Amino acid sequence: MSDRNFRILFARTPSGLPVPEDFGRDEVAIPTPADGQFLSRTIWLSLDPYYRNVMKNSPIYGDRLAPGDPMVGETVAQVVQSRHAGFAVGDYVAVRNGWQQYAVSNGAGVRKLDATAAPLSTALGVLGMPGLTGYAGLVYLGEPKPGQTVVVSAATGPVGSTVGQVARLMGARSVGIAGSAAKCDYAVRELGYAACVNYRDGDLRAALKEACPEGIDVYFDNVGGDTLAAVFGNLALGARIVLCGMIEAYSMDRPPAGPFLGPVVGARATIKGLVVYDHMHRLPELQRVVGGWIRDGRFRWREDVADGLEQAPEAFCRLMRGQNFGKALVRVAPERA
Ligand SMILES: NC(=O)c1ccc[n+]([C@@H]2O[C@H](COP(=O)([O-])OP(=O)(O)OC[C@H]3O[C@@H](n4cnc5c(N)ncnc54)[C@H](OP(=O)(O)O)[C@@H]3O)[C@@H](O)[C@H]2O)c1
C-alpha cells in the first residue's frame, strides 16, 4: 500500500449547476489510527444529490464544509489497520470516509457489512440510505393500499426504483416519471412499473391522466417543480403526497416559485415531508424485506459507476444534470485488496 492519500476537496460553492472546477484535489500522508480508531480504504463512494446542498452549507445537514476540506460522503470501505476493539482488519464497513482513498474513524455511526448477503455497493443504494428513503417514505408516509395508484418521479434512481418496486410488491399499481425513453423502457421492462411517462416528451399532465385514469392515490416526489404541478392536476380523492426531494431547486440560487395548491384542497389530499434520518431504526426492516426480495430475484436495481476517485467531480456534475442512469457510484478501489 502506498503511503499517500489522494483526496477530492471542496473548493467553492457552485453557482447554479456544479462544474468540476468547484472541486480541488491533493495528496497527503495516510493518517494513522489512534487508540479506539481504525483506518479503512475506500472501495465505493456514493454520489448523492444532497451533496449539492451541503456545498452551499444548507443548515439542514450536519456537515460543514470550508474551502480546502475533503468532500464529505458515504462510502463502503475495508478496515486495513485497527486499534478499535469492535473492528478487525479485513472487515467491510459502511462509513463516511468522504471523497478520499483512506480515512480514520472512531466507529461512531459505522455499520459492518456482510459481503456474502448482498453486493457491497448496495449498502449505498437500495439497501442503504436511498433505499430506506424510498421504503420507509412509501410504507409509512404514503401508505399505499392494494389496487391504488402510486406515482414516483426520478423513477429509475435508487430512491425511485425502490418506491416503484415496493409499491408493486405491496399490490399497488406503480407508475413512473422519468427523463428519457430509455429510462421509461427500463422502468416498465425491468422494474415492473405498469407505465412510465417521459416528462420531456409532450404534455406531462395529459400523459399522467392517461396513465392514471382513476387518479393518483400516492405521489412520491423526488424532483418538485413542474412535475409536482402536473401531478396536482391528477390527484385522487384522499391522495397522499410524500415530499422527498426537489433536485431541480438544489442548483438554484433562489427557491423556485411554488405550484398552485388549490387542487390539494379539492382532493382533501395530505402533504407529508420526509427526512430519512427519522426512519433509521427501520434499516433492519429494509434489509430483511427488500434484501429478501433481492435474494428471491424479485427486486432489481441499476448502478451508474465511474471508475477512479479522480472521476468523482465529473460524475457528481452528471448526477446533478440528471444524466445518471441508476445509483451514482464511484469505484475508488477493488473490493479485494
Ligand atoms: N428526504 C430525504 O430524506 C431524502 C433522502 C435521500 C434522497 N432524497 C432525494 O430523493 C431524490 C432522488 O434521490 P436519488 O438518490 O434516488 O437520486 P437519483 O434518482 O439518481 O437523482 C437524480 C435523478 O433526478 C432526476 N431529475 C429530475 N429533474 C431533475 C433536474 N432538474 N436536475 C437533475 N436531475 C433531475 C433525473 O432522473 P430523470 O431523468 O428520470 O428525471 C436524475 O437522474 C433527490 O431529490 C434526493 O435529494 C431525499
The ligand as an SDF file (V2000), in Angstrom:
LIG
                    3D

 48 52  0  0  0  0  0  0  0  0999 V2000
  -35.9370   13.2920    2.1260 N   0  0  0  0  0  0  0  0  0  0  0  0
  -34.8670   12.5340    2.3330 C   0  0  0  0  0  0  0  0  0  0  0  0
  -34.5190   12.1670    3.4690 O   0  0  0  0  0  0  0  0  0  0  0  0
  -34.0710   12.0990    1.1240 C   0  0  0  0  0  0  0  0  0  0  0  0
  -33.1160   11.0680    1.2380 C   0  0  0  0  0  0  0  0  0  0  0  0
  -32.4600   10.6370    0.0620 C   0  0  0  0  0  0  0  0  0  0  0  0
  -32.7240   11.2410   -1.1740 C   0  0  0  0  0  0  0  0  0  0  0  0
  -33.6270   12.2690   -1.2210 N   0  0  0  0  0  0  0  0  0  0  0  0
  -33.9680   12.9050   -2.5120 C   0  0  0  0  0  0  0  0  0  0  0  0
  -34.5450   11.9250   -3.3630 O   0  0  0  0  0  0  0  0  0  0  0  0
  -34.3450   12.3120   -4.7350 C   0  0  0  0  0  0  0  0  0  0  0  0
  -33.7990   11.1040   -5.5240 C   0  0  0  0  0  0  0  0  0  0  0  0
  -32.5130   10.7740   -4.9990 O   0  0  0  0  0  0  0  0  0  0  0  0
  -31.6720    9.5340   -5.5540 P   0  0  0  0  0  0  0  0  0  0  0  0
  -30.5530    9.3550   -4.6260 O   0  0  0  0  0  0  0  0  0  0  0  0
  -32.5920    8.4070   -5.8470 O   0  0  0  0  0  0  0  0  0  0  0  0
  -31.0260   10.0750   -6.9040 O   0  0  0  0  0  0  0  0  0  0  0  0
  -31.3950    9.9240   -8.4520 P   0  0  0  0  0  0  0  0  0  0  0  0
  -32.7910    9.4650   -8.6820 O   0  0  0  0  0  0  0  0  0  0  0  0
  -30.3090    9.1890   -9.1250 O   0  0  0  0  0  0  0  0  0  0  0  0
  -31.3740   11.5010   -8.7670 O   0  0  0  0  0  0  0  0  0  0  0  0
  -31.0240   12.0430   -9.9760 C   0  0  0  0  0  0  0  0  0  0  0  0
  -32.2080   11.9550  -10.9650 C   0  0  0  0  0  0  0  0  0  0  0  0
  -33.1470   13.0110  -10.7030 O   0  0  0  0  0  0  0  0  0  0  0  0
  -33.8770   13.2500  -11.8930 C   0  0  0  0  0  0  0  0  0  0  0  0
  -34.1430   14.6750  -12.1480 N   0  0  0  0  0  0  0  0  0  0  0  0
  -35.3820   15.2050  -12.3580 C   0  0  0  0  0  0  0  0  0  0  0  0
  -35.3000   16.5140  -12.5400 N   0  0  0  0  0  0  0  0  0  0  0  0
  -34.0030   16.8360  -12.4650 C   0  0  0  0  0  0  0  0  0  0  0  0
  -33.2890   18.0790  -12.5910 C   0  0  0  0  0  0  0  0  0  0  0  0
  -33.8980   19.2340  -12.8340 N   0  0  0  0  0  0  0  0  0  0  0  0
  -31.9670   18.0400  -12.4720 N   0  0  0  0  0  0  0  0  0  0  0  0
  -31.3140   16.8810  -12.2010 C   0  0  0  0  0  0  0  0  0  0  0  0
  -31.9430   15.6760  -12.0790 N   0  0  0  0  0  0  0  0  0  0  0  0
  -33.2740   15.6680  -12.2160 C   0  0  0  0  0  0  0  0  0  0  0  0
  -33.0730   12.6070  -13.0170 C   0  0  0  0  0  0  0  0  0  0  0  0
  -33.8200   11.4740  -13.4170 O   0  0  0  0  0  0  0  0  0  0  0  0
  -34.8920   11.5980  -14.6240 P   0  0  0  0  0  0  0  0  0  0  0  0
  -34.0610   11.8030  -15.8450 O   0  0  0  0  0  0  0  0  0  0  0  0
  -35.6110   10.3140  -14.5980 O   0  0  0  0  0  0  0  0  0  0  0  0
  -35.7540   12.7700  -14.2840 O   0  0  0  0  0  0  0  0  0  0  0  0
  -31.7780   12.1780  -12.3670 C   0  0  0  0  0  0  0  0  0  0  0  0
  -31.2310   11.0260  -12.9640 O   0  0  0  0  0  0  0  0  0  0  0  0
  -33.4050   13.5190   -4.7000 C   0  0  0  0  0  0  0  0  0  0  0  0
  -34.1850   14.6890   -4.8060 O   0  0  0  0  0  0  0  0  0  0  0  0
  -32.7790   13.4280   -3.3140 C   0  0  0  0  0  0  0  0  0  0  0  0
  -32.3030   14.6660   -2.8500 O   0  0  0  0  0  0  0  0  0  0  0  0
  -34.2870   12.7040   -0.0990 C   0  0  0  0  0  0  0  0  0  0  0  0
  1  2  1  0
  2  3  2  0
  2  4  1  0
  4  5  1  0
  4 48  2  0
  5  6  2  0
  6  7  1  0
  7  8  2  0
  8  9  1  0
  8 48  1  0
  9 10  1  0
  9 46  1  0
 10 11  1  0
 11 12  1  0
 11 44  1  0
 12 13  1  0
 13 14  1  0
 14 15  2  0
 14 16  1  0
 14 17  1  0
 17 18  1  0
 18 19  2  0
 18 20  1  0
 18 21  1  0
 21 22  1  0
 22 23  1  0
 23 24  1  0
 23 42  1  0
 24 25  1  0
 25 26  1  0
 25 36  1  0
 26 27  1  0
 26 35  1  0
 27 28  2  0
 28 29  1  0
 29 30  1  0
 29 35  2  0
 30 31  1  0
 30 32  2  0
 32 33  1  0
 33 34  2  0
 34 35  1  0
 36 37  1  0
 36 42  1  0
 37 38  1  0
 38 39  2  0
 38 40  1  0
 38 41  1  0
 42 43  1  0
 44 45  1  0
 44 46  1  0
 46 47  1  0
M  CHG  2   8   1  16  -1
M  END
$$$$
